[in-house]
Amino acid sequence: MKEKPKNTKDWLKKHWSNLLFAVFLILMLIPKTRTPIQVAVNRIFSFSPSVITEDKQEQLNTLDWQFVQLHGNETNLIESKGRPILINVWATWCPPCIAEMPSLQNLYNDYKDQVDFYFVANDNPDAVERFMNKHKYSFPVYFGASNPPNQLESSSLPTTFLMDQNAFILVDKVGAANWNSDSFRKQLDELIAQ
């Protein structure tokens, strides 16, 4: 026959992990606490993205992808021909996207003059503007005005591509990553030096 716990303290000691799991589940059911928890978990498990091996790198067949900036200016990926390009496809309601934004902002702050950044939002412009203001992000936000090149199509958020000066895809990362890591910065420095 099982021994009954003598008091509440003994019972809590015995069942603490079950209680913790139950609290976690309850918090995940509440919309106001779900997103911050998901963002925190994504940040914990975000690692530096790796470069695709040279034999598997694909070159874009076209750089023709039209965009409209958050405040209405039109541009085209063709304008970045001959420059390193980082494209991040994201949305304000996507926890992994939110999780990686601080690292992307830091990367943008340091490399905006050497790399062309395209933050392509799959979202409502008003929601994007509120999100940018709330977090004080300054990176350029675009909305696709035409279909992307085939190699840049993705149904997952976030998806991030890094391309070299000849439009070879060096990084094709789905999910949150730490873009501000020392190893990724080293890869970017080597790319810029080419």
C-alpha positions as CSV (number, residue, x, y, z in Angstrom):
1,M,0.0,0.0,0.0
2,K,1.3,3.5,-0.9
3,E,2.2,5.9,1.8
4,K,0.2,9.1,2.0
5,P,2.1,12.3,2.2
6,K,2.1,13.6,5.7
7,N,1.4,17.3,4.9
8,T,1.1,19.8,2.1
9,K,4.9,20.4,2.0
10,D,5.6,16.7,1.4
11,W,2.8,16.6,-1.3
12,L,4.3,19.6,-3.1
13,K,7.8,18.1,-2.9
14,K,6.5,14.9,-4.5
15,H,4.4,16.6,-7.2
16,W,6.3,19.8,-8.0
17,S,7.1,18.9,-11.6
18,N,3.4,18.0,-12.4
19,L,2.3,21.3,-10.9
20,L,4.9,23.3,-12.9
21,F,3.8,21.5,-16.1
22,A,0.1,22.3,-15.3
23,V,0.9,26.0,-14.7
24,F,2.9,26.1,-18.0
25,L,-0.1,24.6,-19.9
26,I,-2.5,27.1,-18.4
27,L,-0.2,30.0,-19.3
28,M,0.0,28.6,-22.9
29,L,-3.8,28.7,-23.1
30,I,-4.0,32.4,-22.2
31,P,-3.4,34.5,-25.3
32,K,-1.7,37.3,-23.4
33,T,0.9,35.0,-21.9
34,R,1.3,32.5,-24.8
35,T,3.2,34.8,-27.2
36,P,5.8,36.1,-24.7
37,I,6.5,32.5,-23.6
38,Q,6.9,31.3,-27.2
39,V,9.2,34.2,-27.9
40,A,11.3,33.4,-24.9
41,V,11.6,29.8,-25.8
42,N,12.5,30.6,-29.4
43,R,15.3,33.0,-28.2
44,I,16.7,30.3,-25.9
45,F,16.9,27.8,-28.8
46,S,18.0,30.2,-31.5
47,F,21.5,29.4,-32.8
48,S,23.7,30.9,-35.4
49,P,22.7,30.0,-38.9
50,S,25.1,28.0,-41.0
51,V,26.2,28.5,-44.6
52,I,25.1,26.1,-47.2
53,T,27.9,24.0,-48.6
54,E,29.3,25.3,-51.8
55,D,28.1,22.3,-53.9
56,K,24.5,22.9,-52.8
57,Q,24.4,26.7,-53.2
58,E,21.9,27.9,-55.8
59,Q,22.1,31.1,-57.9
60,L,19.0,33.1,-58.3
61,N,17.6,32.9,-61.8
62,T,16.4,36.5,-61.5
63,L,16.6,39.4,-59.1
64,D,13.3,40.8,-60.3
65,W,11.2,41.1,-57.2
66,Q,9.2,44.3,-56.7
67,F,8.5,45.8,-53.2
68,V,6.6,48.6,-51.7
69,Q,8.2,50.1,-48.6
70,L,6.2,50.6,-45.4
71,H,5.7,54.3,-46.3
72,G,5.0,53.8,-50.0
73,N,8.2,54.0,-51.9
74,E,8.7,51.3,-54.6
75,T,11.9,49.4,-55.1
76,N,13.1,46.2,-56.8
77,L,15.6,43.6,-55.7
78,I,17.4,44.3,-59.0
79,E,18.8,47.5,-57.4
80,S,20.9,45.3,-55.1
81,K,22.7,43.5,-58.0
82,G,26.4,43.1,-57.2
83,R,25.9,43.6,-53.4
84,P,25.4,41.1,-50.5
85,I,21.7,40.8,-49.7
86,L,19.9,39.6,-46.6
87,I,16.1,39.0,-46.9
88,N,14.0,38.2,-43.9
89,V,10.3,37.3,-44.5
90,W,8.3,37.8,-41.2
91,A,5.1,38.8,-39.6
92,T,4.2,40.7,-36.4
93,W,2.0,37.8,-35.1
94,C,4.8,35.2,-35.5
95,P,6.6,34.3,-32.2
96,P,9.8,33.0,-33.9
97,C,9.9,36.2,-36.0
98,I,9.5,38.4,-32.9
99,A,12.2,36.3,-31.1
100,E,14.9,37.0,-33.8
101,M,14.1,40.7,-34.4
102,P,16.5,42.1,-31.8
103,S,19.4,40.2,-33.3
104,L,18.4,41.3,-36.8
105,Q,18.2,44.9,-35.7
106,N,21.7,44.8,-34.2
107,L,23.0,43.2,-37.4
108,Y,21.3,45.9,-39.5
109,N,22.7,48.7,-37.3
110,D,26.3,47.5,-37.9
111,Y,26.1,46.3,-41.6
112,K,23.4,48.5,-43.2
113,D,26.1,50.3,-45.3
114,Q,27.7,47.1,-46.6
115,V,24.7,44.7,-47.0
116,D,21.3,45.4,-48.5
117,F,18.6,44.4,-46.1
118,Y,15.0,43.5,-47.1
119,F,12.6,42.8,-44.2
120,V,9.5,41.6,-46.1
121,A,6.4,41.6,-43.9
122,N,3.5,39.2,-44.5
123,D,1.2,41.4,-42.5
124,N,-1.1,44.4,-42.4
125,P,0.8,47.7,-42.9
126,D,-0.9,49.3,-39.8
127,A,0.1,46.3,-37.6
128,V,3.7,46.5,-38.9
129,E,3.9,50.2,-38.2
130,R,2.6,49.8,-34.7
131,F,5.0,46.9,-34.1
132,M,8.0,48.9,-35.4
133,N,7.1,51.9,-33.2
134,K,6.5,49.8,-30.1
135,H,9.9,48.1,-30.4
136,K,11.7,51.1,-31.8
137,Y,13.1,49.1,-34.8
138,S,14.6,51.1,-37.6
139,F,15.3,48.5,-40.3
140,P,13.6,48.9,-43.7
141,V,10.2,47.1,-44.0
142,Y,8.9,46.1,-47.4
143,F,5.8,44.4,-48.7
144,G,6.0,42.1,-51.8
145,A,4.4,43.8,-54.9
146,S,5.2,40.9,-57.2
147,N,6.0,37.2,-56.8
148,P,9.5,36.4,-55.4
149,P,12.0,34.4,-57.5
150,N,11.3,30.7,-57.3
151,Q,14.3,30.0,-55.0
152,L,13.0,32.6,-52.5
153,E,9.5,31.2,-52.1
154,S,8.6,29.9,-48.7
155,S,5.4,29.1,-46.8
156,S,7.2,29.3,-43.4
157,L,7.8,32.2,-41.2
158,P,10.4,33.4,-40.5
159,T,12.5,32.6,-43.5
160,T,15.8,34.3,-44.0
161,F,18.2,34.3,-47.0
162,L,21.7,35.6,-47.3
163,M,23.0,36.0,-50.9
164,D,26.5,36.9,-52.1
165,Q,27.3,39.6,-54.7
166,N,26.6,37.1,-57.5
167,A,23.1,36.2,-56.1
168,F,24.2,32.7,-54.8
169,I,22.1,31.7,-51.8
170,L,24.6,31.2,-48.9
171,V,22.0,30.9,-46.1
172,D,18.4,29.6,-46.4
173,K,17.2,29.5,-42.8
174,V,13.6,28.7,-41.7
175,G,12.8,29.5,-38.1
176,A,14.4,31.8,-35.6
177,A,18.1,32.3,-35.5
178,N,20.7,34.3,-33.7
179,W,21.8,36.6,-36.5
180,N,24.0,38.7,-34.3
181,S,26.3,35.9,-33.3
182,D,30.0,36.1,-33.6
183,S,30.1,33.2,-36.1
184,F,27.5,34.8,-38.4
185,R,29.2,38.2,-38.2
186,K,32.5,36.5,-39.2
187,Q,30.7,34.9,-42.3
188,L,29.3,38.3,-43.2
189,D,32.7,40.0,-42.8
190,E,34.2,37.4,-45.1
191,L,31.4,37.9,-47.7
192,I,31.9,41.7,-47.6
193,A,35.6,41.3,-48.1
194,Q,35.2,39.4,-51.4
